[in-house]
Amino acid sequence: MSEPPPPIGTISWVDLTVPDARSLRDFYQLVVGWEWSEVPMGGYDDYCMNPPGAPGPIAGICHAQGGNADLPPVWLVYITVADLDQSLAECIELGGTLVSGPKSMPQGRYAVIRDPAGAAAALFEPRP
């Protein structure tokens, strides 16, 4: 049985994408106490970060390579939307820009945008 998708409009995930994910994985483990688990990416590992004793991860720390090569080095929030294509059209119409994507992953599709003020966010449409 799969989990229900996150509610529309909620922050469903947060990632940090950097050149050296391993060193930042260790940094956050020591600074905030997160535990980590490897996510094989084919030739390298990214990391899911877990609060101690939590049932699952709350964040990811990723290498800036492969599908993540064009993502900015910020804590990037993923905001759940009902229709990614419609949200991207609205973004552009309202003065935002498309940074990356849309891209597919097993859980759904996402794209990274910049709002009119220049802040980056990812829009995530879960699979039905």
Phi, psi and omega in degrees: 000130182268158178287149176292153179294156177296150179298146178302136177089356180265155172280116187258349182193162174216135180232150169238122182246120186218163178299324183236083182296327182299315182293323178285330172304311180293321178303308182289332174296315181283322185282316184244355176087009179294142170265160184229156172225145183283145173238103181298131182242012181079079180105344176203169179242138163261180188222135167269138183250130187236132171297147181305127178077001181286153181287344181197177183286157176240349183202166175233147171238120191236150172284143177278069177209173182059226180293346180259006186300332184257014180272145180287152180277068179225161169290106187262119178275145176251114183257126183286130177235158180284322185219104184301314182299318179295317180296321178294320178298316178297318179304309182296315181299327184266010174099005175275174178227153175271123180267318187202140174100192004291149179232151178256149172214170184304328184277343182158212180233152177212163174213150177257133180237165165241133177282174182301339178274351179100359180282140180267145174206157174253139174257130186237125173251112180291155175294144179295000000 
